[in-house]
Amino acid sequence: MSQEPSNNPTAFDPSDEDQALSSQVKKILMLFGMVIAGLCAYGLIQHNARVTAEEAAEAFASAKTADDCDLVVKKHPGTSAAANALLLKATLHWEKNEKSSSIEALKAYLAQHKDHAFHNETLLTLATRLEAMGEKSEAKAAYERVISELPGSELAQLSQIRLGDMLWADGKEEEAKKAYEEAGSKFPGVNAFEGDTKTRLDWIAANLPTKEVDPPPAPKPDPKAAPSAPTIPGLKLNSVQPGLSPTIKLGDAAPQMQKAVPPPAAVLTPPPTASKPVTPAAAAQPMPPKAEAPKSAPSPAVQVPAAPSKLPPAAPAPEAPKKP
């Protein structure tokens, strides 16, 4: 007997097992697709974040002024480059003596970038700069913030010591001593500034002054005492040592000096004649006008009369005393 195909449509329906298997496969495929889509989205987000970080880093690297730092913060908010730009801005303002602007930049950094690498150090920097500006109340609050937010750290111990320094500068030695003692007991296991604490306690025990002492006044100058002017030592140009005498005879040297040194051209006196000696009064009288030389003569304009062949005998020169 041959078997004929059945006309019952239910004979071709999938079984329950096939339907369950097909449903599980579809779920797996959907889950796999979702995982792939998530990985693609994560990769795209990371890529965009990396590109943004690189752009922000380049912008920060080229920042040179406070305005450049503001531009980095505006274009790349929340990035490490923006945090670094705020720190750089605070430094630039402080170097230009724009202290209020520097404090504002530090406060903005602390408020916007609590997870940045230099957040803890910036807390202490804010306190020290407020103290340098003379804002004692704000500086004290900033030091206490460091102690409360960073308990058991070296920065907190240093802040405690700075609080003691402020009290000691105000003349509150007992309170300062208590603050120094707490710097050693309040932070067990922290020994970074233990030596500084001990040194300050020793200074307080030695009762050292906390303020500079004015030097004694300079002595007043005596009005009676006249200032002594520098004097030139006396020089005696014609001094001769005792016991010595010149060895040159003036009588022998006079004729040679007359030959070697001619008289000035402006003062010419006629030589004395043999018959009439020249007196001092006659020598002092003015000379007669000069005779002009002929134009063809090459000689000088002034002609000196010829000296007589014989001169009166010169008086004998005094001889020098003989050495003893």
Residue pairs with C-beta under 8 A, 6 or more apart in sequence:
14 22
52 76
52 79
53 79
53 80
53 81
55 76
56 72
56 75
56 76
56 79
56 80
56 81
56 82
57 80
57 81
59 71
59 72
59 75
59 76
59 81
60 69
60 72
60 81
60 82
60 84
60 85
60 88
62 68
63 69
63 71
63 72
63 85
63 88
65 92
66 89
66 92
66 93
66 101
68 85
69 85
69 86
69 88
69 89
69 92
70 85
70 89
72 81
72 82
72 85
73 82
73 85
73 86
76 82
77 112
78 112
78 113
80 116
82 112
82 113
83 109
83 112
83 113
83 116
83 118
86 105
86 106
86 108
86 109
86 112
86 113
87 105
87 106
87 109
87 118
87 122
89 105
90 102
90 103
90 105
90 106
90 109
91 102
93 99
93 101
93 102
93 105
94 102
94 129
99 129
99 133
102 129
103 126
103 129
103 130
103 133
106 122
106 125
106 126
106 129
107 126
109 116
109 119
109 122
110 119
110 122
110 123
110 126
113 119
120 146
120 150
120 153
120 155
121 155
123 142
123 145
123 146
123 149
123 150
123 155
124 146
124 155
124 158
124 159
126 142
127 139
127 142
127 143
127 145
127 146
127 159
127 162
128 139
128 162
130 138
130 139
130 142
131 139
131 162
131 166
136 166
139 166
140 163
140 166
143 159
143 160
143 162
143 163
144 159
144 163
146 155
146 156
146 159
147 156
147 159
147 160
150 156
152 187
152 189
152 190
153 187
153 190
154 190
154 192
154 193
156 187
156 190
157 183
157 186
157 187
157 190
157 192
157 193
158 192
158 193
160 179
160 182
160 183
160 186
160 187
161 179
161 180
161 183
161 193
161 196
161 197
161 200
163 179
164 176
164 177
164 179
164 180
164 183
164 200
165 176
165 200
167 175
167 176
167 179
168 176
168 200
168 204
168 210
169 210
171 210
173 204
176 200
176 204
177 201
177 204
180 197
180 200
180 201
180 204
181 197
181 201
183 193
183 197
184 194
184 197
184 198
243 323
243 324
245 320
245 321
245 323
246 320
247 320
249 317
249 319
249 320
250 317
250 318
251 314
251 316
251 317
252 317
254 314
254 317
265 302
268 287
268 302
268 304
269 283
269 287
270 287
270 305
271 305
271 307
271 308
272 278
272 311
272 312
273 308
274 308
274 310
274 311
274 312
277 312
290 301
290 302
291 303
292 301
293 299
293 300
293 301
293 302
293 303
